[in-house]
Amino acid sequence: MVKKKMNDKKPFYKKWWVIAIVAFIVIGVIFSPTEEEKAAEVKAEKVPVVAETKTPPVLTEKEKAESEIEKIITDKIDSTTNMKKTRIVEAISNDLGNDTRTISITLNASENLTNKMTRRMMWMESAKILDPLSKIEGVENILIEWMFPLSDQYGNTEDGRIMMFSFPKEVYSKMNWENFDVEKIPNVVNEYFEHPALSK
């Protein structure tokens, strides 16, 4: 007599797909954010992000004066030379007391077709900045020094002083810049110096 096989079906809760579903539910519950975490996330989203604002540095009176001088120079002549050098080497305001001061400026010169044309360009650019600089309150004297690449007898080249002069108040108070001939700068300023190379 043949015996029937016993029904070997497992209960449904032991089947693999039931176990998998339960596992997914348990994992979802474990890793889902709590109510407190959800509330914190919503609060964080509502808080506006404020960009950091840098406080500008507080300038001293000397720094303000020198900044004003530099602005005049860069407004009136290019901030760089035609040889791609920074125009302003140095701009100094020296306080003399009693609300008076002197201005000392060192500038890089641009190159022109000839040495004489380079010299005239320095005169013209000097006139462009001397007019507004002389109108700064309390200025008693303006010293301008021009720098330019100079070669020695051995062929070495380095920047050197090519022109310098002093422009005191008693001189600039008489100036009429609209009609002034820049060729006369050497005659009206004090302590005029130019390198011999400019005359060649």
Secondary structure, DSSP 8 states (H G I E B T S, - for coil): -----------GGGSHHHHHHHHHHHHHHHHS--HHHHHHHHHHHHS-------------HHHHHHHHHHHHHHHHS-SB-TTS-BSEEEEEEEEEETTEEEEEEEEE----SSHHHHHHHHHHHHHHHHHHHHTSTTEEEEEEEEEEEEE-TTS-EEEEEEEEEEEEHHHHTT--TTT--GGGHHHHSEEEEE-GGGG-
